[in-house]
Amino acid sequence: MKNAKQLTQLDLSYNHKISCGSITKHMGQNKMTHFIFTECYLLKPIVVQFVLSNFEESLQHLELNLCPGKVFQISTDQMPILKKLKVFKAKAFLVDEDQPSNTSMSNFLRLMPNLEVLDLENNQNVGLDKFIGTITQLCPRLRHLDLSGCMPESAQSLTPLCCLENLQTLYLDELPKRFDSKDLVDSTLVKCSELQFLSIKSCLIDDESVFALISGLGKLKTLDLRSCLLDGSFIYLCKELNRQTPLKIFAQDTVMQEEEFPTIPAFLNINFGLPSFHDDYDEFFGGPYDEYDELNEFNEDYVEEVDGEDYWGGAYVDEAGQFAGAGFEYQPYQGLDENEFHAEEGDDWW
């Protein structure tokens, strides 16, 4: 592979025949820091175990998105270096609600005692009500947690989040409509005193609860309220508030209209319309998450020109800006049978 000696980050997404031998062949002795597996439907536990075991001294970022739940059934040494884990819509995500501390995912998290970023977005069968306490016990250093779309049964199930003393970024988008927003805010959110970024998009939260967040979380810098049914009365409540930390609020797709609020407290910066690319890019597209994303090109789509040749994304660049290059190209997904889908280098099949 071109520039293989410099490659430290690799996205193997959309490949269903990945073997330990193929990774060894292309990575050599490189100290890999990032591995991404997305829609690798035939990914085997032995491959994940191989990655964790062989790059335990360098691996910092691992993503297992839309992969079979069995990949979490592994046994290897702890990964003290790994700081970021993303699991998006894992298929057959195995969590036993009767024994949440003794499941494949729990055992998987035990390998990562220093994890700082955990993204479990849209894992609706995660059994979150009993599992959230296990997360806080196994990952006490978490600074960033995304539980959007995970569908916990009640606001009380999220109370263990208060135990995460370092939690600065929290995503709870699309919580079930049955949630009692006042209970969630009073029993959990206002007690997460270190929060700086909170996203509760598309949730049933009232203006009184929003005011409780603004007044109770003194370090909060960004609050995402997009698609929440708010009338903006929290703005009037804030006029008597003596808050030192400026707060940016995303209020798109609410019933609030900017012209209805001629005067807004100086500490509030409310975006009623589309985000400004320059001012709001970080918050709108991930906020503090970005400090862990060191990929110079993070795009699963077509990259037009690399050294004069067409390139289908997959193997990304290192800090020197070097692509994996021609000769190691992924085939675009065109509805092929998943058992026939593959990547090719020369005559060798993965």
N, C-alpha and C positions, 0 to 999 in steps of 0.2 A: 504494500500500500504506500502511496506517495506520502511523504512527510510522517510516516508512522513513528519515527523516532521522537517527534515532537507532540504527537497526539496524546492528550490527557482526558478528553471528554468524548464520549461516544453514545450516539442515539441509535439503537437497533430496532426501532419501531417498525411495525408492519411486516416483520419477518417471522415466519412460523417454523423455521428449521434452523434454529441456533444451537450450536453445540459448544462444549467446552473447548474442543480442538480448534474450532474456527476462531474463537476469541483469542486463544493462545497464539495462533498463527499470525493474526493481524496486530495484536497488541505487543507481542514480544515481552520485553522486560520493562515496559513503560509503567510509570506510576499513575494509574488512572484515578481521576478524582470524581468523574461523573459517568453514570450509566443510566440510560433511559430505555425502558421497554414499554411500548404502547401497542395494544392490539396484537400482542404476540400470543395467539390463542393456543399454540402448542408448546409454550414455554414450560420447561420441566424444572422441578425443584433443584435437581442436581446442577443446573446451569446457574441459578441464583446462588446456590451454596458455593459454587466454584468462584463466582465473582466476589462474594463476601470473604471467602477464605484467602484468595490470592491477592486481593487488593485491600486487605484489612489495615495496612499502614498508610494508605493514601485516600481511600474512598470517602468522599464527603457528601455526595448527593446521589440518591437512588430513587428512581421512579418506576413503579409497576402499575401501569394504567390499563384497565380493561384486560387484565391477565387472569388466568384461572386461579381460583383460591388455593389450589394445592401448592402453589409456589411458596406459600408461607410455611409449609411443613418441612422445615429444614433443621439441621443440627450443626452448629458450627461455633467457633469461639466468639466472644464479644467483639463488637466493633466500636471501640472507644473514639475513633476519629469521625465516624459518620455523624453528620449534623443535620441532614435534611432527608426526609422520607416522604414521598408522595404516593398515595394509593388511590386512584380514581376509578370508581365503579368496578372494583374487582369482582370477577365472576365467581359465584359460590364462595363468597367471603365467609370464612368459618369462624363464627363466634357462638359459643354455647352460653345461652343466657343463664343457665343454672350454675355453670362454672366459668364465669368470665375471666378468671385469672389463670385458667388452664386450657387454653385454646391455641390454635395455630398462630393467630395474630398476636395474642398475648406473649407467647413464647418467642415470636419474631421480634417484638419490641424489646424483650429482655436482652437481646443481643446489642442494643443501642442505648446504653445508659446515659450517654451525653447528648442525646438527640435534642436539637433546638427548634427544628421546624418539622411539623407533622401535618400533612394535608390528607384528610380522609373524605374529601368532597364527594357527595353523591353515592355513598355506600349505604343504601337504605336498609340493607339487611344486616347491619353491623351489630344489632342488639345493644344500641348505645346506652340504654338506661342503666344497665349493670356494668357496662364496659368502660364508661367514662371514668369511674373511680380507679379502675385498673390502669388506665392511661396516665392519670396524675401520679400514681405510685411508681410506675415503671419509667416515666419520662419527666422527672421533677425539674429538669433544666429547660423545659419548653419555653420558648419566647414567641413562637408563632404557631397557631392552631387553627385549622380550617375544618369545621364540622357542617358546612353548608349542605343542605339537602339530605342530611342523615336521618331525619325524622325521629327524634326522641319522643317518648310518650308524654312527658310532662316537663314543666319548667324545673321541678324539683330534681329531676335526673341530672341537671347540669350544675347543681350546687358544688360538686367536687372541684370544679374549675377554680374556685376560690383558693384552693391549696397550691396552685401554680404561682409561686411568688415572683417568678420572672416573666410572666406572660405579658407581652406588650402588644401583640397583634392577634385579633380574634375575629373569625368569620362565622356567622350564624345565619346566613342567608336562607330564605325560604323555610322558615320554621313552620310547623303545622299550624293551621288557622285556629285550632282549639287551644293554643297556648295562652296562658294568662300573662300578658306582657308586664303587668305590675309586679306579679310574683317573680318573674324572671329577673326584672331589674332590681327589685329590693332584696331578693334572697341570694342573687349571684353576681350580676354584672357590676353593681356599684361597689362590691367587695373586692373586685379585681383591680386593686388600686394602682397597679403599674401600667394599665392599658394606655396605649397611645393611638392605636388604630382599631376601630370597631366597625364591622359591617353587619347590618341587620336588614339587608335589602328584602323587599317583598314579604315583610312580616307585619302582623297585626299589632302595632304598637301605637299608643295614644300620645298626645302632646304632653300630658302630665308626666308620663314615663320618660319621654325624651328630655324634659327639663330635669328630671331626677338624675339622668345620666350626665347631663352637662354640669350640674351642680355638684354631683358626687364624685366624678372622675376628674380630678384636677390636672392630671398629666395628659389627658386625652387631646390629641392633635387633629385627628380625622374621624368623622362619623358619617358613615354611608347609610342614608335613609331612602335611597331610591326605591320607588314603587311602594312606599308605605302610605297608608291613608291618613295623612296629617293635614290639618287646616292651618298650621303655623302659629297657633296660640302660644306655643312654647317660647316664641320670640318675644312676646310681650312679657312673659314671666321672667325672661333673662335680663330685662332692663334694670332690675334692681340687684342683679347678681354682680358681685365683685370677684371676677375671675381674672387671673393673671396670664394663663396660657391661652394664646390664640387658638381658635377651633375652626377648622374647615368642615363644612357640612355639604354633602351631596344630596340635593332635594329634587332631582329630576323625577318626572312621572308621579308627582304627588299633586294634590289639589291646590297647593300653594302657588300663588302668583306674585312675582317680584313687586309689581306695582302696588300690591296691597300693603306693603311694608316700607313706607317712605323712610323710616328711621329704624336702623338695626344696631344693636350694641356693637361697639367697636371691636370687641374680641371675637365676634362671629363673622366668618367669611362664608356666605351661603351661595352655592351654585344652584340656581334654579333651572338653568338651561343645559345645553350640551357642554361637555368639558372642554376647556382650552387645552390644546395639544401640549403646549409648553408648560403651563402652570399645573395642570391636573393629571398629567400622564402617569406619574408614579402611583397615585392613589387609585385612579380609575382602572389601571391595569395591574394592580397587585400590591401597591404600597410597599411597606418595608420588606416584603418578600424578595425584592430585587437584589438586596445585598447578598443573597445566597445564589443568585443566578449569574454566573460568570461566563456563560456562553455568549460569545460575540455574535453568533447568529442562532437564534432560537426560533426556528420556523420549520414546520413539518410539511411545508409546501415546496413548490418548485423554485429552485435558485437558478437564474438564467445563465449566467456566464461565470465559469471558474476555469481560469487558464485556457480560455478559448473553447471550452467544451461544455455541453449541457450536463447538468448535475441534478440528480434527484435526491432531496435531502435525506439525512440519516446520520452520517458520520460528520460531526460538527468540528469546529475550529478550536485551537488552543489559544492561549493568551497572546501568542505571536501572530495570530490571524491566519494560521495555516489550515487549509481544508484537507480532508482525507484525500481528495483529488480523484482524477479520472481513473478508471480501472476498478473502482469499488463503488458501483452505482446500484441503488435500490430501484426496483421496478415500481411504478405508480400503481396504486390499487385500482382495478377496473372491474370489480365484482367477480374476481376469480374465486374458485373454490379454495377455502382456507387451507386445505391439505396440499394444494398445488402451488400455493403462493410462496415465492422464494426470492432470495437475493443471489446475485451471481458475480463471481470474479473469475474471469477466464473460463475454464471448463469445470471449476470446482463449484459444487452446490452446497449450500448450507443446509 
